[in-house]
Amino acid sequence: MIDTRFLTQSPLFRNLDEAERAQILMIGRVRPVHTGEVIFKEGDAGDGLFIVLKGSIRISKRSATGEEALAVLEPPAYFGEMALIDLASRAADAIANEPSELFFIPLQDLQALIESQHKVALKILYALCEVLAQRLRETNDRYMSIFTIAQWGGANPDGPSPLP
């Protein structure tokens, strides 16, 4: 038996009422994953989104030097939501960092629910926009930190010199 409180803790679904959350529970399913198990790879088709119920999931990109972890997600985080927006392929790898349990919501089923239940759609899409805006702000902050280090962090004996 799944503890359904995770939907009230998820930023994406916490604004839904009990009946609306029940609809999400009906279309999703629990998926256990083992340490090191690849949930999806960069370039895979975006077939749905995942909510972390237990454990942790590493989101990473592959580079010439190996794997670069972008984030480690723990409950009640979700991932794979970009497929909802642009239907593009996965932008990164998702790998179980430890034995974990995920709640998988197939994209087709979620899209059907959103198309048939406009009130639910508005709540989910608004929550998604809030989270994406927050992530964009965090990315901008990280970018500016990196830019500042690159601009002022050079080894110049005469002191820092700004980039042109």
C-alpha positions in Angstrom: 0.0 0.0 0.0 1.4 3.4 -1.0 1.3 6.3 1.4 -0.5 8.9 -0.7 0.7 11.9 1.3 3.6 12.3 -1.1 1.3 14.1 -3.6 0.5 16.8 -0.9 4.3 17.3 -0.4 5.1 17.5 -4.1 5.4 21.1 -5.4 3.7 19.9 -8.6 0.6 18.4 -7.0 0.2 19.9 -3.6 -2.5 22.4 -4.8 -4.8 19.6 -6.0 -7.8 18.7 -3.9 -8.3 15.1 -2.7 -10.4 14.0 -5.8 -7.8 15.5 -8.2 -5.0 13.8 -6.4 -6.9 10.5 -6.6 -6.9 11.0 -10.4 -3.1 11.3 -10.4 -2.8 8.1 -8.3 -5.0 6.2 -10.7 -2.7 7.0 -13.7 0.6 6.5 -12.0 2.5 3.5 -10.6 5.2 2.8 -8.1 8.6 1.8 -9.6 11.4 0.4 -7.4 14.9 1.0 -8.7 18.3 -0.4 -7.5 21.5 1.5 -6.9 23.1 2.4 -10.2 20.0 1.6 -12.2 19.6 4.0 -15.2 16.1 5.3 -15.2 16.6 7.1 -18.4 19.5 8.4 -20.5 20.1 11.7 -22.2 18.5 11.5 -25.6 15.8 9.0 -24.6 12.2 9.9 -25.4 10.4 11.8 -22.6 7.7 9.3 -21.7 6.6 10.7 -18.3 7.6 12.2 -15.1 8.8 10.7 -11.8 8.3 11.6 -8.2 11.0 10.4 -5.7 9.2 8.5 -2.9 12.2 7.0 -1.2 16.0 7.1 -1.8 17.8 9.5 -4.1 18.2 10.0 -7.8 21.2 11.6 -9.5 20.6 13.8 -12.5 23.8 14.0 -14.6 25.3 14.8 -17.9 28.2 12.9 -19.6 31.3 14.9 -20.5 34.7 14.1 -21.9 35.9 13.6 -18.3 33.1 11.4 -17.2 29.8 11.9 -15.4 29.0 15.4 -14.1 26.3 15.3 -11.4 23.9 18.3 -11.8 21.7 17.4 -8.9 20.8 14.7 -6.4 17.1 14.6 -5.8 15.4 13.2 -2.7 11.7 13.0 -1.7 9.5 14.8 -2.6 11.4 16.0 -5.6 10.3 15.2 -9.1 12.1 15.0 -12.5 11.4 14.3 -16.1 8.8 17.1 -16.2 10.4 18.8 -19.2 8.7 16.2 -21.4 5.4 17.7 -20.4 6.4 21.0 -21.9 8.3 20.4 -25.1 8.0 16.7 -25.9 11.7 16.7 -26.6 14.1 14.0 -25.7 15.6 13.7 -22.2 18.2 16.4 -21.5 20.2 14.5 -18.9 20.7 11.0 -17.4 18.7 9.9 -14.3 20.4 7.3 -12.2 19.4 5.7 -8.8 22.0 6.9 -6.3 20.8 4.2 -3.8 17.8 1.8 -3.6 14.9 4.0 -4.4 11.2 4.1 -5.0 9.6 6.3 -7.7 6.1 7.2 -8.7 5.9 7.2 -12.5 3.2 9.1 -14.3 3.1 8.3 -18.0 3.1 11.4 -20.2 0.2 10.2 -22.4 -2.0 9.6 -19.3 -1.1 12.9 -17.7 -1.7 14.8 -21.0 -5.1 13.1 -21.3 -6.0 14.2 -17.8 -4.8 17.8 -18.4 -6.8 17.9 -21.6 -10.0 16.6 -20.0 -9.8 18.4 -16.6 -9.0 22.0 -17.2 -9.1 23.0 -13.5 -6.5 20.3 -12.8 -4.5 21.4 -15.8 -4.4 25.0 -14.6 -3.2 24.0 -11.1 -0.5 21.6 -12.4 0.8 23.9 -15.1 0.9 26.9 -12.7 2.9 24.9 -10.2 5.2 23.7 -13.0 5.8 27.3 -14.0 6.6 28.3 -10.4 9.2 25.6 -10.1 10.7 26.3 -13.5 11.0 30.0 -12.7 12.7 29.1 -9.4 15.1 26.8 -11.2 15.9 29.4 -13.8 16.7 32.0 -11.1 19.0 29.4 -9.4 20.7 28.7 -12.7 21.1 32.5 -13.4 22.8 32.8 -9.9 25.1 29.9 -10.6 26.0 31.3 -14.0 26.8 34.7 -12.6 29.0 33.1 -9.9 30.9 31.2 -12.6 31.1 34.3 -14.8 32.4 36.4 -11.8 35.1 33.8 -11.0 36.2 33.6 -14.7 36.3 37.4 -14.9 38.2 38.1 -11.7 39.8 34.9 -10.8 42.8 35.0 -13.2 46.4 34.9 -11.8 47.4 38.4 -12.7 50.3 39.7 -10.6 49.1 43.3 -11.1 45.6 42.4 -9.7 42.4 41.4 -11.3 41.7 42.5 -14.8 38.1 42.4 -16.2 37.4 40.5 -19.4 36.7 42.7 -22.4 
